[in-house]
Amino acid sequence: MSKQTNICLRYGCSACCNPVKIRSLVIINTKDERLPFVDLSMIYAPKMHPDSVKLKTYKCKFFNEETGLCVDYNGRPNICRNTQCSAFDTDNEDEIAKIIENIKKEEFIKIPIKRG
């Protein structure tokens, strides 16, 4: 995918992948070697919706910190393939820029998960 066609690259956004944030009701088996996720033992609650949204966080072994790209884009797991970003729902560059800006500036309350 070229930099011209990839919205994430064009706008320097890797918010979905760094860290990976998944609804806390979805269970990810980090022991499954087919999945590239490492549990960060952290819940993110968006400051705009702290009581209703809880996101479990993971580090992705496929995420390249330097480029912001997935190093195995074609082999990424289904949970990544099925992630929806509303910036892809429009062709209007002004709308895309605004969506990405809002995603990048979203703030989270970080809640550590204590293991017993």
Stockholm file with secondary structure:
# STOCKHOLM 1.0

chainA/1-116         MSKQTNICLRYGCSACCNPVKIRSLVIINTKDERLPFVDLSMIYAPKMHPDSVKLKTYKCKFFNEETGLCVDYNGRPNICRNTQCSAFDTDNEDEIAKIIENIKKEEFIKIPIKRG
#=GR chainA/1-116 SS CCTTTCHHHHTTCCTTBTTEEEETTSCCCTTCTTSCEEEEEEEEEETTSTTTCCEEEEEETTEETTTTEETTGGGCCHHHHTCCCGGGGCCCHHHHHHHHHHHHHCCEEEEECCCC
#=GC SS_cons         CCTTTCHHHHTTCCTTBTTEEEETTSCCCTTCTTSCEEEEEEEEEETTSTTTCCEEEEEETTEETTTTEETTGGGCCHHHHTCCCGGGGCCCHHHHHHHHHHHHHCCEEEEECCCC
//
